[in-house]
Amino acid sequence: QVQLVESGGGLVQPGGSLRLSCVATGFIFTVSTMNWYRQAPGKQREFVARISGASSPYYADSVAGRFTISRDNAKNTAYLQMNFLKPEDTAVYYCNREGTTSWGQGTQVTVSS
């Protein structure tokens, strides 16, 4: 059974940083492309970043240059390092296996002064 557990969110001031983690079980993580999405209140779920099984990353234009996606296959974990955070980054962040509709509980990121 697929399980995804996001963590690492919190309250941070504009310009600050957070690192999100996603621990995945129930599938072969090593060969799975992993995505990060986010959803702000009143908005649709938005793609943030993707990392392939070979660790090739891809980013939404809104976060490119500020966020870095990575993975540790030995720990079945995907990460999202978020730097230079902006108020518009405020959202619940979710991880997801590419091509599936399984989601964890998400982790809240709030960027506010």
C-alpha positions as CSV (number, residue, x, y, z in Angstrom):
1,Q,0.0,0.0,0.0
2,V,1.4,3.4,-1.0
3,Q,2.1,5.7,1.9
4,L,3.5,9.2,1.6
5,V,4.4,11.3,4.7
6,E,5.4,14.9,4.2
7,S,7.1,16.9,6.8
8,G,9.2,20.0,7.4
9,G,6.7,22.8,6.9
10,G,6.3,25.7,9.2
11,L,6.2,29.5,9.5
12,V,9.0,31.5,8.0
13,Q,9.6,35.1,7.1
14,P,10.0,36.2,3.5
15,G,13.5,35.4,2.3
16,G,13.8,32.5,4.6
17,S,14.3,28.8,3.9
18,L,12.7,25.5,4.7
19,R,13.5,21.9,3.7
20,L,10.5,19.6,3.2
21,S,10.8,15.8,3.3
22,C,8.6,13.1,1.8
23,V,9.1,9.5,3.1
24,A,7.6,7.0,0.7
25,T,6.7,3.4,1.1
26,G,4.7,0.8,-0.8
27,F,6.4,1.1,-4.2
28,I,9.8,0.8,-5.8
29,F,11.1,4.3,-4.9
30,T,14.4,4.0,-6.7
31,V,12.9,3.9,-10.2
32,S,10.0,6.2,-9.5
33,T,9.7,9.8,-10.5
34,M,8.6,11.9,-7.6
35,N,6.8,15.2,-7.7
36,W,6.1,18.1,-5.3
37,Y,2.8,19.9,-5.6
38,R,1.3,22.7,-3.5
39,Q,-2.2,24.1,-3.0
40,A,-2.9,27.5,-1.6
41,P,-6.4,28.4,-0.1
42,G,-8.9,29.0,-2.9
43,K,-6.5,27.8,-5.6
44,Q,-5.9,24.7,-7.6
45,R,-3.2,22.2,-6.8
46,E,0.0,23.5,-8.5
47,F,3.0,21.6,-9.8
48,V,6.2,22.7,-8.1
49,A,9.1,20.3,-8.9
50,R,9.9,16.8,-10.3
51,I,12.8,14.5,-9.9
52,S,13.3,11.3,-12.0
53,G,14.7,8.0,-10.7
54,A,18.0,9.1,-12.2
55,S,17.8,12.4,-10.2
56,S,17.1,14.6,-13.1
57,P,15.2,17.6,-11.8
58,Y,12.5,19.9,-13.3
59,Y,10.9,23.0,-11.8
60,A,7.9,25.2,-12.3
61,D,8.9,28.6,-13.4
62,S,7.5,30.1,-10.2
63,V,10.2,28.3,-8.1
64,A,13.1,27.8,-10.5
65,G,16.3,29.2,-9.1
66,R,14.9,29.2,-5.5
67,F,13.9,25.6,-4.9
68,T,15.9,22.4,-5.2
69,I,14.4,18.9,-5.4
70,S,16.6,15.9,-4.4
71,R,16.2,12.4,-3.3
72,D,17.9,9.8,-1.1
73,N,17.0,6.4,-2.4
74,A,18.6,4.6,0.6
75,K,16.0,6.4,2.7
76,N,13.1,6.3,0.3
77,T,12.9,10.0,0.7
78,A,12.4,13.0,-1.6
79,Y,13.3,16.5,-0.4
80,L,12.4,20.0,-1.4
81,Q,14.9,22.7,-0.3
82,M,13.1,26.0,-0.5
83,N,15.2,29.2,-0.4
84,F,14.3,32.9,-0.8
85,L,10.7,32.1,0.2
86,K,8.0,34.5,-0.8
87,P,4.5,35.1,0.6
88,E,3.1,33.6,-2.6
89,D,4.8,30.3,-1.7
90,T,2.3,29.9,1.2
91,A,0.5,26.6,0.6
92,V,0.1,23.0,1.7
93,Y,2.9,21.0,0.1
94,Y,2.3,17.5,-1.1
95,C,4.6,14.8,-2.6
96,N,3.3,12.3,-5.2
97,R,4.6,9.5,-7.3
98,E,4.5,10.4,-11.0
99,G,1.4,9.0,-12.7
100,T,-0.5,8.3,-9.5
101,T,-3.2,10.0,-7.5
102,S,-1.9,9.0,-4.0
103,W,-1.2,11.9,-1.7
104,G,0.0,12.3,1.8
105,Q,-1.5,14.6,4.4
106,G,0.7,17.4,3.2
107,T,2.8,19.9,5.2
108,Q,1.8,23.5,5.7
109,V,4.3,26.2,4.6
110,T,3.4,29.8,5.6
111,V,5.6,32.7,4.5
112,S,4.7,35.9,6.3
113,S,6.3,38.8,8.0
